[in-house]
Amino acid sequence: MGWLKKHIEILHSDEKVISAFKHLEENIKRSQISNDLCEDEKKFVHDRKFYIREAFAKYVGVEVDEIHPDDIPIIALTGSGGGFSIIDAVKVFNALADTSAPQGAVELAFGGLVQKKDSGIHLSLVDIYGALLGAKLLIGHDPTIQSLDFKMSSQKKYVEGGKKPLPLYAAIYNNRPWKDYLEPEYAALIPDYEQVLERHKMKNGYFQWYEFTPFEFGCEEFPGDLLGSSPAGTLKFDLREFEMTLPDGIKSEFGKISKEVQDKLGEHEKDVFERIHLIPPTNNHNYSYHLYPPPYELGINSLRNLPILDPAPSNELPMYPLTNPSRKIDIIVGFNSARQVIEHELFDEQQIEFCKRRGYDRIARDISNKHCEIYDYIPNGKATGHNLQATNPTVFCHMPFLKNDKVDPTFEPLNANFTNTANFVYTTEQVNLMFNVAKQN
């Protein structure tokens, strides 16, 4: 490990690493207050429809001239769960050392973290986890030719002309009003600040969704004046994940104790308890900090840092960004390999909450095939909270990662010991088994 520490120390003074992030300063000034898609994404949708027009015509069996771009449905493929928690840190470190340019590999894996820390952000375990995951999945034998692979904006080149599907990433902010505050100089501008703060702290918490594309980063769920298997979930989510890994005898007792504690709490105290983070989420500079002139209000716009985490505590599938009314997505195919597949009521619970917030009626069209459940999401004009009202009907195809008797009738993918949250190492045979089941399904 001494070689790794030496290489990371070099990064702190490496002008090449520092300059690699300078171009972001100009882009930061191009923020917009809008829930509409940015011009880049609109152009992508236009280009993509023309690019696949011929293939779509062939698929439906008509001449290309008969296909208007508006006839082509917008389809989103998404997945959940099955995060790369099965990672052997020792093997990752060895992989970095075995590249043709170890310093270059360390620069790619940890350069962003060094810059983040030097900018005043406290690093968390999730940051380290993400760096190791990136190293495992992205770094090849010659990292000197991969300098652009670790910047999301560099993915633009792959989607130019609509030649590839547009990647969309999601995260959530656990909005907990009882954690909000104003810095002293700004609190002094608010009459009766202490009383205002106490009333604010009694508000309910909720999950605020953020989305990333190669073009922009943003959130549609800012309150009023603007416009929601996780390694860092809330306590409620962590307890549920943890409980699933316990032996059956202990599992039932753990569930009883957890329920007894929560039953003794009031509604607000229960909300506070359930939203505790056992593992702190990753922090980032908050691009909406003091977006408007003073006096500043309590909430996300008065926080210097934006702590975001995996969306799983809110919804295992990124339904919120995919159903942004501006995207007009017609079909969502969701491959679900989260542990909620084992307990279907957890899946239903999240989807019912999503439909309530977005303003959908959820109608089961065909759920007879357990490997592909089909739901119609119909806008009802009753969105709640800070979400935009759904305007576009959407078909949701839910494809859970279930056992397949043709591969191995004794293997339950998400109930096996080696697939639980606490496991961090796979054997080759186990990986192949998982792939074969997924392929057969």
PyMOL commands that set and color helices and strands:
alter all, ss='L'
color gray80, all
select helices_A, chain A and resi 2-11+15-19+24-28+39-51+53-60+64-66+69-71+89-97+102-118+125-138+143-145+152-162+177-179+184-187+193-201+235-244+248-263+267-274+300-302+319-322+339-341+344-358+417-419+428-440
alter helices_A, ss='H'
color red, helices_A
select strands_A, chain A and resi 75-81+169-175+206-212+217-218+282-285+305-308+331-337+360-366+373-379+394-400
alter strands_A, ss='S'
color yellow, strands_A
deselect
rebuild
show_as cartoon
